[in-house]
Structure formats: structure tokens, C-alpha cells
Amino acid sequence: MDRKQGWHVLYVRYRHESKVYKELTEKKLEAFLPMATSIRKWSDRTKKIQVPLFPSYVFVNIKSNKDFHDVLTVDSGCSYLSFGNEYGKVSEKEIHQIKLLVEGKDISDVQINKELPRIGDKVTIAHGELSGLECEVFRIDNQHRISVRLSSLRQNISAIVPLSYLSNRTESTFAKA
């Protein structure tokens, strides 16, 4: 298998994510742009808008050397994300997990956070669309936030998930918060 095959992270110009995604799909390349709802407040109104979950990133599924090079011909596409000599690749499982987070009907307030939470028990979501997903609780109040480590991106994703969906809970989790 070619080491360039699989899901790569394309770094794009700021606020050009949707344009790049559209151009990639027009070229018949498989791309994924996870979007999240954000609430913006102005002095006269509040509005919900869709924003990229990962600013300046578009995920591209590379299937051949030609795809790898064609992606770089897209306007506003800068380069592949890399860490040293290694390309920033994302596993199929992680892409699936991101899709579940951004498309789940019981999931709200999806945010990205580059810092790891310091406190929290590891739990598994036992019910709903995210069933089987392992996560870490890092805040417990009226809303229950989880954090999912995506190691290939070296970032966290957090979302509010109903407490009833979590298994392997202990009373110590509530005492820590």
C-alpha cells in the first residue's frame, strides 16, 4: 500500500475551507469538512452560524499518487499538514468518530480544544449514535462535556453528551469536578 494513501489533512487559507471543500468535490476527490454550529452575538442580535470545526483544515481521502498531487492544485489549498517528515494522516476510525460528533442529533456545542483536560475519568458512551466511543469527562455540571483525543491531529474534540449515555461512571468522577 502506498504510504500516501488514506485521509490526509490539507492546510488551507483562513476562511477558505468551504471554497476548497467545494473545489475538491467538483474534482471528484473525496473530502470532508466537519462543521459546527457557533452562536455569535452582536449588539443588536444573536445568530447561529456554521463554522469549520478545525479552522484552516480540510480532510482529503487520497487513493492514488495522482490524487495526492491534484489536491495541491486547488486554489487556496496551501499544503498537507505534516509533523517533521511525516504527513498528518487521520485514520478511517477517527474520521468516522468526527462525523458522529458533528452529525449526531443528541450532540450539541461541539468545540475544539488543543489542550488536554487535566481531570477526569475515562468512560465509554454506551447509548446513542456514539455508542462504543471512549472519552474522558473533564467537566461535570448541568451539562456533561466529554473530550475525545484524536492523536493524529494532536488536538481534542469536546461535546456535550447526555449523562445517561455514559457507562463506567464512578462517584469519584463527581467528587473531582
C-alpha positions as CSV (number, residue, x, y, z in Angstrom):
1,M,0.0,0.0,0.0
2,D,1.3,3.5,-0.9
3,R,2.2,5.4,2.2
4,K,0.4,8.5,0.7
5,Q,-2.9,6.7,0.7
6,G,-5.6,7.4,3.3
7,W,-7.1,10.5,5.0
8,H,-4.7,13.5,4.9
9,V,-5.1,16.9,6.4
10,L,-4.9,19.8,3.9
11,Y,-4.0,23.1,5.3
12,V,-5.9,25.9,3.6
13,R,-6.1,29.7,3.7
14,Y,-8.0,31.1,6.6
15,R,-11.8,31.2,5.9
16,H,-11.4,29.4,2.6
17,E,-12.3,25.9,4.0
18,S,-15.8,25.8,2.2
19,K,-14.4,27.0,-1.1
20,V,-11.6,24.4,-1.0
21,Y,-14.0,21.6,0.0
22,K,-16.4,22.5,-2.9
23,E,-13.5,22.6,-5.4
24,L,-12.2,19.2,-4.2
25,T,-15.6,17.6,-4.5
26,E,-16.0,19.1,-8.0
27,K,-12.7,17.4,-8.9
28,K,-14.3,14.1,-7.8
29,L,-11.9,13.9,-4.8
30,E,-13.3,12.6,-1.5
31,A,-13.1,15.4,1.0
32,F,-14.6,16.0,4.5
33,L,-15.2,19.4,6.1
34,P,-16.6,19.0,9.6
35,M,-18.8,21.9,10.5
36,A,-20.1,23.0,14.0
37,T,-22.8,25.4,15.0
38,S,-21.5,28.5,16.7
39,I,-23.5,31.2,18.4
40,R,-22.4,34.7,17.5
41,K,-23.6,37.8,19.5
42,W,-23.7,41.3,18.2
43,S,-25.0,44.3,20.0
44,D,-28.4,44.0,18.2
45,R,-28.8,40.3,17.7
46,T,-27.7,36.7,18.3
47,K,-27.3,34.3,15.4
48,K,-26.3,30.6,15.0
49,I,-23.8,30.1,12.2
50,Q,-21.9,27.1,10.8
51,V,-18.1,27.3,11.2
52,P,-15.4,24.8,10.4
53,L,-14.6,22.6,13.5
54,F,-10.9,22.7,12.5
55,P,-10.2,26.2,11.1
56,S,-7.9,26.1,8.1
57,Y,-8.1,22.2,7.7
58,V,-9.9,20.1,5.1
59,F,-9.7,16.3,5.3
60,V,-8.9,14.6,1.9
61,N,-9.0,10.8,1.3
62,I,-6.0,10.1,-1.0
63,K,-6.4,7.0,-3.1
64,S,-3.5,7.4,-5.6
65,N,-0.4,9.5,-6.3
66,K,-2.5,11.5,-8.8
67,D,-5.0,12.4,-6.1
68,F,-2.1,13.4,-3.8
69,H,-0.8,15.9,-6.4
70,D,-4.3,17.0,-7.7
71,V,-5.3,18.2,-4.2
72,L,-2.4,20.7,-4.2
73,T,-3.7,22.3,-7.4
74,V,-6.8,23.6,-5.6
75,D,-6.9,27.4,-5.2
76,S,-6.4,28.4,-1.5
77,G,-5.0,25.0,-0.7
78,C,-1.6,25.6,0.9
79,S,0.0,22.3,1.8
80,Y,-0.5,19.0,3.6
81,L,-0.2,19.2,7.4
82,S,3.0,17.5,8.5
83,F,4.9,16.7,11.7
84,G,8.5,16.6,10.8
85,N,8.9,14.3,7.8
86,E,5.5,12.6,8.4
87,Y,2.3,13.7,6.8
88,G,-0.6,14.4,9.2
89,K,-2.8,11.4,8.4
90,V,-6.1,10.5,10.1
91,S,-7.4,7.0,10.4
92,E,-10.8,6.0,8.9
93,K,-11.9,5.3,12.5
94,E,-11.1,8.9,13.6
95,I,-12.9,10.3,10.5
96,H,-15.9,8.2,11.5
97,Q,-15.8,9.5,15.1
98,I,-15.6,13.1,13.9
99,K,-18.6,12.5,11.6
100,L,-20.6,11.1,14.5
101,L,-19.8,14.1,16.7
102,V,-20.7,16.7,14.1
103,E,-23.8,14.9,12.7
104,G,-25.2,13.4,15.9
105,K,-28.7,14.7,16.7
106,D,-28.2,14.4,20.5
107,I,-24.8,16.1,20.5
108,S,-24.6,19.9,20.9
109,D,-21.9,22.6,21.5
110,V,-19.1,20.7,19.6
111,Q,-15.9,22.6,20.1
112,I,-12.2,22.1,19.5
113,N,-9.6,22.3,22.3
114,K,-5.9,21.9,21.8
115,E,-5.2,21.4,25.5
116,L,-5.7,18.1,27.2
117,P,-8.1,18.1,30.2
118,R,-6.2,17.6,33.5
119,I,-9.0,16.0,35.5
120,G,-11.5,13.3,34.5
121,D,-12.3,9.6,34.4
122,K,-12.2,7.6,31.2
123,V,-15.7,6.5,30.2
124,T,-17.4,4.8,27.3
125,I,-20.5,6.1,25.6
126,A,-23.0,3.2,25.9
127,H,-26.0,4.5,24.1
128,G,-26.9,6.6,21.1
129,E,-25.1,7.3,17.9
130,L,-21.7,7.5,19.6
131,S,-22.0,4.1,21.3
132,G,-18.6,2.5,21.9
133,L,-16.7,5.8,21.8
134,E,-14.2,6.1,24.6
135,C,-13.8,9.5,26.0
136,E,-12.7,11.5,29.1
137,V,-15.0,13.6,31.2
138,F,-13.4,16.9,32.0
139,R,-16.3,18.9,33.4
140,I,-19.4,17.9,35.2
141,D,-22.1,20.5,35.9
142,N,-25.6,20.8,34.5
143,Q,-24.2,19.8,31.1
144,H,-21.8,16.9,30.8
145,R,-18.8,17.6,28.5
146,I,-16.6,14.8,27.1
147,S,-13.2,15.0,25.5
148,V,-12.1,12.7,22.7
149,R,-8.4,12.5,22.0
150,L,-7.6,12.4,18.3
151,S,-3.9,11.6,18.4
152,S,-3.1,12.1,14.8
153,L,-4.2,15.7,14.9
154,R,-2.7,16.3,18.4
155,Q,-6.0,18.0,19.4
156,N,-9.1,17.3,21.4
157,I,-12.7,17.5,20.5
158,S,-15.3,18.2,23.1
159,A,-19.1,17.9,23.0
160,I,-22.0,18.0,25.4
161,V,-23.4,14.5,25.7
162,P,-26.3,13.4,28.0
163,L,-25.0,11.8,31.2
164,S,-27.3,8.8,30.7
165,Y,-25.3,7.9,27.7
166,L,-22.1,7.3,29.7
167,S,-21.0,4.0,31.3
168,N,-18.2,3.1,33.7
169,R,-19.1,6.1,35.8
170,T,-18.0,6.2,39.4
171,E,-18.9,8.5,42.2
172,S,-15.3,9.7,42.3
173,T,-15.9,11.4,39.0
174,F,-18.5,13.7,40.5
175,A,-16.3,14.3,43.6
176,K,-13.4,15.5,41.3
177,A,-15.5,18.0,39.5
